[in-house]
Every structure is written in C-alpha cells, then in structure tokens.
C-alpha cells in the first residue's frame, strides 16, 4: 500500500519544543578543527573485526557529507549492511541516501511532502529489507507513528500509530525482529511485534514505563535507545542525563528496569549504538560523540570527538561514524540567527 501523503505544512512550534534544548547549548555552530581532521592511524583497508572492511582510505573519504537545501536540519541516520547511509530531515520530511558517503554524493529517496511529517530516528532492518522511521508531529495534535518503508522501492508498507499524543524519538530492533521506540514526552517505550511490522493499521503497544523516564513539562525524557544483542535495551533520559537498562523477558514483555550506575551524568544522551560492551552515544549537551564502557563499575563517558553543532544521531559502518550536526538551536528558535550552511554529517574515524 502506498500510504502517502498525509503531511501538512510544518505547524508553529509549541512552547514545549522551544524549551527542549535550551539547557544543552553546545558549540559555536561549527565543528572544531579536529572534527574535520583524520585522527585515525588508518593507512589503507581496515579490518574492523565485524567482517566489514573499510575499503576506502581515509585520505580518499570526504570529511563531511553535505546535505541539500537551506532547511534540512538532519536528525535520523541509518546504515544498510551494504554501506548505504540514509539521512532524514526533521524540518522538511525528506529522506536522502548516500550510496557511498565517502564520495560526498547524496540522492533524494523521499521528497518533502511525500508523507513524512517530522522524521526523527531511523533504523534499517536488513533481514526484511525495511527502513523504519519515527515520524513525529511538532504540532502535538496527532499521535506520532512508526512508519515502515520498503528499501528497494521506497514504498510505505505500514504505519503504527502510538496510542496517544507523544514524540517518537528513536528506534531499536531486537534479534527476533521486534521494534521498540522511545516517547520523549510520554515517558514510555512502545513496541511493534515482528509479526505485525509490515501489517498496516496495527497500533504500537505501550511496552515499558518507569518513574525514571518521567521529566518536567517542557523537557525531553527517553531519547536514545539501543539493543545490546543479549536480551536487553538501554534507554537514555535526555533531560536527566541518566541511562536505564530494560530487560526483555522470555514472553516479550518488559522485565526489570534498572538505572545504570554512572560515574557522572550524561550530557543530553541522544542517538546510541552498541559496540560489544561499549555504548557509543551522542551527548547533545557537550556537542560530542562519546563512548561508555559498561563492563566496569560506575563508568563515565569518554568524549571521542566534540565541537559538533547540536548533534542528534550518528550511524556507524565499519570503523567510521557519521555524526548528524542537526543545528536544532536554529530550528527551535533558541538561536535566531540563520543556520550555518550547508548542513552536514561529519566523519569520525573510530
């Protein structure tokens, strides 16, 4: 089914959204010199240990992937197993794809006004050939939804609306193919079962809630979410700077929810990726891509690269990460000056 279009013009931002990120002003609108300098020791092909070789020398790979237009405001990012990088525009609703981001070339995959409202987190389900998108609504007058697209055709296959108004922020996928999404204003994690994912009109189910997810009105709570490949999800609370582990019980229900003991609060935890025992994450309050080793007691995040302009999410492929510099301070009106153009994803060699 081709479920498009339903996107209305971008509504006026609510007071909730205008206040979301004021506590995390993070930089001067441009990455530091370090952010555009290759800091790895990579001199050729690199075996990353996960079966993926980076087949492009760092010197032959662009430092930044430029995005089209003067209002892109990148948020969601997602990789395919073959190395294609998808990027969503929070403001225009478009999605672009870079077949090989090292070339710096992007193609439009979903045009503005073609169905998506305010796309946020994205995730690729390679096994089923799907792109999953958190499609939110800054008007807060209709529930957000998890939209499902066919990777081969860009056809929308299904849409899974939340039970009530909220803000779908980020997505995770477990080994069984179930999909989880954070609701940043609803203090919950929702779930769509694997068997219902490509079926239209099946609502997302409220799955997990905890007092630690709750924040004050006008703040963002649950944001980044990631699956650890061992039956557990990690959820970051953006406003509190906290991290929670959520057990996936044998029957698929949410099990124990526990706060992870940290040596120091995280600074606006946003997009997350799991890398063995290491959690890679964006810290919006630091304008940084950081690493958190969860194997020890009370770990603290280590900054891998900072100086990003309101980073939102990132995608990793092989030994590289591409960090979306969202510049959301301009989008939300915190900074009335125009954004710095072009909008970019910045390469970080891990």
C-alpha positions as CSV (number, residue, x, y, z in Angstrom):
1,X,0.0,0.0,0.0
2,X,1.3,3.5,-0.8
3,X,0.2,5.4,2.3
4,X,1.1,9.0,1.2
5,X,0.7,11.8,1.5
6,X,-0.7,12.9,4.9
7,X,1.9,15.6,5.7
8,X,0.6,19.1,6.4
9,X,2.8,22.2,6.4
10,X,5.0,22.4,9.4
11,X,2.9,23.9,12.3
12,X,4.1,26.5,14.7
13,X,6.4,25.0,17.3
14,X,4.8,24.6,20.7
15,X,6.3,26.0,23.8
16,X,7.3,22.5,24.7
17,X,9.6,22.2,21.7
18,X,11.0,25.7,22.1
19,X,12.3,24.9,25.5
20,X,13.6,21.4,24.8
21,X,17.2,22.1,24.1
22,X,18.0,25.4,25.8
23,X,19.8,23.6,28.6
24,X,22.2,22.0,26.2
25,X,23.7,24.8,24.0
26,X,26.6,23.0,22.6
27,X,29.1,24.9,20.5
28,X,29.5,27.8,18.2
29,X,27.7,26.4,15.2
30,X,30.6,24.6,13.6
31,X,32.7,21.5,14.4
32,X,36.2,22.1,15.7
33,X,39.3,21.8,13.6
34,X,39.6,18.3,15.0
35,X,36.2,17.3,13.6
36,X,37.5,17.7,10.0
37,X,40.9,16.2,10.6
38,X,41.6,12.5,10.2
39,X,42.7,11.3,13.7
40,X,43.0,7.6,12.9
41,X,46.1,5.7,12.0
42,X,44.3,4.3,9.0
43,X,46.6,4.0,6.0
44,X,44.6,1.5,3.9
45,X,41.9,-1.1,4.2
46,X,41.0,-1.7,7.8
47,X,39.6,-4.9,9.3
48,X,37.0,-3.8,11.9
49,X,36.6,-7.3,13.4
50,X,33.0,-7.5,12.5
51,X,33.5,-8.9,9.0
52,X,33.4,-5.4,7.4
53,X,36.4,-3.8,5.8
54,X,36.6,-0.1,5.2
55,X,37.7,-0.2,1.6
56,X,38.3,3.5,1.2
57,X,41.4,5.1,2.6
58,X,40.7,7.9,5.0
59,X,42.5,10.3,2.7
60,X,40.1,9.5,-0.1
61,X,37.0,9.9,2.0
62,X,35.3,13.3,2.5
63,X,35.5,14.8,6.0
64,X,31.9,15.9,5.8
65,X,28.8,14.7,3.8
66,X,26.9,17.8,2.7
67,X,23.1,17.8,2.7
68,X,20.9,19.6,0.2
69,X,18.9,22.8,0.8
70,X,18.9,25.6,3.4
71,X,16.5,23.9,5.9
72,X,17.5,20.2,6.1
73,X,18.2,20.0,9.8
74,X,19.4,16.4,9.9
75,X,18.1,14.1,12.6
76,X,17.7,10.4,11.9
77,X,20.5,8.4,10.3
78,X,20.6,4.7,9.4
79,X,23.0,2.3,7.6
80,X,22.3,-0.7,5.4
81,X,24.6,-3.8,5.6
82,X,25.8,-2.9,2.1
83,X,27.0,0.6,3.3
84,X,24.2,2.9,2.1
85,X,23.6,5.8,4.5
86,X,20.1,7.2,4.9
87,X,19.5,10.7,6.5
88,X,16.2,12.3,7.4
89,X,15.3,16.0,7.6
90,X,13.5,16.9,10.7
91,X,12.1,20.1,9.1
92,X,11.2,19.2,5.6
93,X,10.2,15.5,5.9
94,X,12.6,14.4,3.2
95,X,15.0,11.5,3.3
96,X,18.2,11.3,1.3
97,X,20.6,8.4,0.7
98,X,24.3,8.3,0.1
99,X,25.2,5.1,-1.7
100,X,28.8,5.7,-0.6
101,X,29.1,8.6,1.8
102,X,32.9,8.8,1.2
103,X,32.1,10.2,-2.3
104,X,30.0,13.1,-0.8
105,X,27.2,12.3,-3.1
106,X,23.5,12.1,-2.0
107,X,20.3,11.2,-3.7
108,X,16.7,12.1,-2.7
109,X,14.9,9.0,-1.5
110,X,11.7,10.6,-0.1
111,X,10.8,14.1,-1.3
112,X,9.4,16.8,1.0
113,X,5.7,16.5,1.4
114,X,5.6,12.8,0.4
115,X,4.1,11.5,3.6
116,X,6.6,12.1,6.4
117,X,5.9,15.0,8.8
118,X,8.9,15.5,11.2
119,X,11.0,12.3,10.9
120,X,13.3,11.7,13.8
121,X,15.2,8.4,14.5
122,X,15.6,5.8,11.7
123,X,16.7,2.2,11.6
124,X,17.4,-0.3,8.8
125,X,16.0,-3.9,9.1
126,X,18.3,-5.6,6.6
127,X,16.8,-9.0,7.1
128,X,13.5,-7.8,5.8
129,X,14.7,-5.1,3.6
130,X,13.0,-2.3,5.5
131,X,13.6,1.3,6.6
132,X,11.9,2.2,9.9
133,X,11.2,5.8,10.7
134,X,10.0,7.6,13.8
135,X,7.6,10.1,12.3
136,X,6.6,12.7,14.9
137,X,4.4,15.8,14.8
138,X,5.6,19.1,16.2
139,X,2.0,20.3,16.3
140,X,1.3,17.6,19.0
141,X,-2.2,17.3,17.7
142,X,-2.0,13.8,16.4
143,X,0.0,10.8,17.7
144,X,3.4,10.0,16.3
145,X,3.9,6.8,14.4
146,X,6.5,4.3,13.3
147,X,6.4,4.2,9.5
148,X,7.8,1.2,7.6
149,X,9.2,1.6,4.1
150,X,10.5,-1.0,1.5
151,X,14.2,-0.3,1.0
152,X,14.1,-1.4,-2.7
153,X,11.2,0.8,-3.8
154,X,10.7,3.4,-1.1
155,X,7.0,2.4,-0.9
156,X,5.4,2.8,2.5
157,X,4.2,-0.6,3.7
158,X,2.7,0.2,7.1
159,X,2.2,2.8,9.8
160,X,2.0,2.1,13.5
161,X,0.5,5.0,15.5
162,X,1.1,5.5,19.2
163,X,-1.9,5.1,21.4
164,X,-1.8,8.8,22.3
165,X,0.0,12.0,21.5
166,X,3.7,12.0,22.2
167,X,7.1,12.3,20.5
168,X,8.6,9.2,18.7
169,X,12.3,9.8,19.0
170,X,14.5,6.8,18.4
171,X,14.3,3.1,17.5
172,X,15.8,-0.3,18.3
173,X,15.4,-3.7,16.8
174,X,15.9,-7.0,18.7
175,X,17.1,-10.4,17.5
176,X,13.5,-11.5,17.0
177,X,12.6,-8.6,14.7
178,X,10.5,-6.7,17.3
179,X,10.8,-2.9,17.1
180,X,11.0,-0.5,20.1
181,X,10.6,3.3,20.1
182,X,11.1,5.9,22.8
183,X,8.5,8.5,23.5
184,X,10.3,11.6,24.8
185,X,7.2,13.4,26.1
186,X,5.2,10.4,27.1
187,X,7.8,8.7,29.4
188,X,7.4,5.4,27.7
189,X,8.8,2.8,25.3
190,X,6.4,1.4,22.8
191,X,6.7,-1.8,20.8
192,X,5.6,-3.3,17.5
193,X,5.9,-7.1,17.3
194,X,7.8,-8.7,14.4
195,X,4.7,-10.4,13.0
196,X,2.8,-7.1,12.8
197,X,5.6,-4.8,11.4
198,X,4.6,-4.8,7.8
199,X,0.9,-5.0,8.5
200,X,-0.9,-1.7,8.2
201,X,-3.2,-0.2,10.9
202,X,-1.7,-2.2,13.8
203,X,-1.0,0.3,16.6
204,X,2.2,0.4,18.5
205,X,1.7,-1.0,22.0
206,X,2.8,0.7,25.2
207,X,5.5,-1.6,26.5
208,X,7.7,-0.1,29.3
209,X,7.3,2.8,31.7
210,X,9.3,3.8,34.7
211,X,9.4,6.8,37.1
212,X,13.0,7.4,35.9
213,X,11.6,8.1,32.4
214,X,9.4,11.0,33.7
215,X,10.6,14.6,33.3
216,X,9.2,18.0,33.9
217,X,6.8,19.5,31.4
218,X,8.7,21.0,28.5
219,X,11.6,18.6,28.8
220,X,12.6,15.6,26.8
221,X,12.9,12.3,28.6
222,X,13.5,8.9,26.9
223,X,15.5,9.6,23.8
224,X,18.3,7.3,22.5
225,X,17.6,3.5,22.7
226,X,19.7,0.5,21.7
227,X,19.6,-3.3,21.8
228,X,22.7,-5.0,23.3
229,X,22.4,-8.2,21.4
230,X,21.8,-10.1,24.6
231,X,18.2,-9.5,25.6
232,X,18.5,-6.0,27.0
233,X,17.7,-2.5,25.9
234,X,19.4,0.7,27.0
235,X,17.4,3.9,27.2
236,X,18.9,7.4,27.8
237,X,16.9,10.1,29.5
238,X,17.9,13.3,27.8
239,X,16.9,15.8,30.5
240,X,18.1,13.8,33.4
241,X,21.4,12.6,31.8
242,X,20.6,9.1,33.1
243,X,20.7,5.6,31.5
244,X,18.4,2.7,32.1
245,X,18.6,-1.0,31.2
246,X,15.3,-2.7,30.3
247,X,15.2,-6.5,30.3
248,X,13.3,-8.2,27.5
249,X,11.5,-11.1,29.2
250,X,11.1,-14.5,27.6
251,X,7.5,-13.8,26.8
252,X,8.4,-10.5,25.1
253,X,7.1,-8.3,27.9
254,X,9.3,-5.7,29.6
255,X,11.2,-7.1,32.5
256,X,13.3,-5.4,35.1
257,X,14.0,-1.7,34.5
258,X,17.2,-0.5,36.3
259,X,19.1,2.7,36.4
260,X,22.7,2.2,35.3
261,X,25.1,3.4,37.9
262,X,27.3,6.1,36.2
263,X,30.3,7.9,37.5
264,X,28.9,11.2,36.1
265,X,25.7,12.2,34.5
266,X,25.5,12.1,30.7
267,X,25.1,15.4,28.9
268,X,21.9,15.1,27.0
269,X,22.1,11.4,25.7
270,X,20.7,11.2,22.2
271,X,21.5,8.7,19.5
272,X,23.1,5.4,20.6
273,X,24.8,2.4,19.0
274,X,26.0,-0.8,20.7
275,X,29.6,-1.9,20.1
276,X,30.2,-5.0,22.2
277,X,30.5,-3.8,25.8
278,X,30.9,-0.3,24.7
279,X,28.0,2.1,24.1
280,X,28.6,4.8,21.6
281,X,26.3,7.8,22.0
282,X,25.8,11.5,21.1
283,X,25.9,13.8,24.1
284,X,24.0,16.8,23.0
285,X,25.0,18.9,25.9
286,X,28.6,18.5,25.0
287,X,28.2,18.6,21.3
288,X,30.1,15.3,21.3
289,X,30.3,11.7,20.2
290,X,31.2,9.7,23.3
291,X,32.0,6.2,24.4
292,X,30.7,4.5,27.6
293,X,32.3,1.2,28.6
294,X,29.6,-0.6,30.6
295,X,31.8,-3.5,31.7
296,X,33.1,-1.7,34.8
297,X,31.5,-0.2,37.8
298,X,30.1,3.4,37.7
299,X,31.5,4.2,34.2
300,X,31.8,7.7,32.9
301,X,31.5,8.7,29.2
302,X,34.7,9.4,27.3
303,X,34.5,12.0,24.6
304,X,35.7,10.7,21.2
305,X,35.1,14.0,19.3
306,X,33.4,17.2,20.3
307,X,32.7,20.6,18.7
308,X,29.6,19.4,16.7
309,X,26.7,21.9,16.1
310,X,23.8,20.4,18.0
311,X,24.5,16.7,17.1
312,X,21.5,14.5,17.1
313,X,22.3,11.0,15.9
314,X,25.0,9.1,14.1
315,X,25.5,6.0,12.0
316,X,28.4,3.6,12.2
317,X,29.7,1.4,9.4
318,X,33.0,-0.5,9.8
319,X,35.5,1.8,11.6
320,X,33.7,5.1,10.8
321,X,30.9,7.1,12.3
322,X,29.0,9.8,10.6
323,X,27.5,12.4,13.0
324,X,24.5,14.4,12.1
325,X,25.0,18.1,13.0
326,X,21.4,19.0,13.5
327,X,21.7,22.7,14.4
328,X,18.5,22.4,16.2
329,X,19.1,25.6,18.2
330,X,18.3,27.4,15.0
331,X,15.3,25.2,14.1
332,X,13.8,25.6,17.5
333,X,14.4,29.3,17.7
334,X,16.9,29.2,20.6
335,X,19.3,30.9,18.2
336,X,17.5,33.4,15.9
337,X,20.4,33.6,13.5
338,X,20.3,31.5,10.3
339,X,21.9,28.1,10.4
340,X,25.4,27.6,9.0
341,X,25.1,26.1,5.5
342,X,25.5,23.5,4.2
343,X,24.0,21.1,6.7
344,X,26.4,18.2,7.2
345,X,27.2,14.8,8.6
346,X,30.8,14.8,9.9
347,X,33.0,11.8,9.7
348,X,34.7,10.3,12.7
349,X,37.2,7.5,12.4
350,X,36.8,5.3,15.4
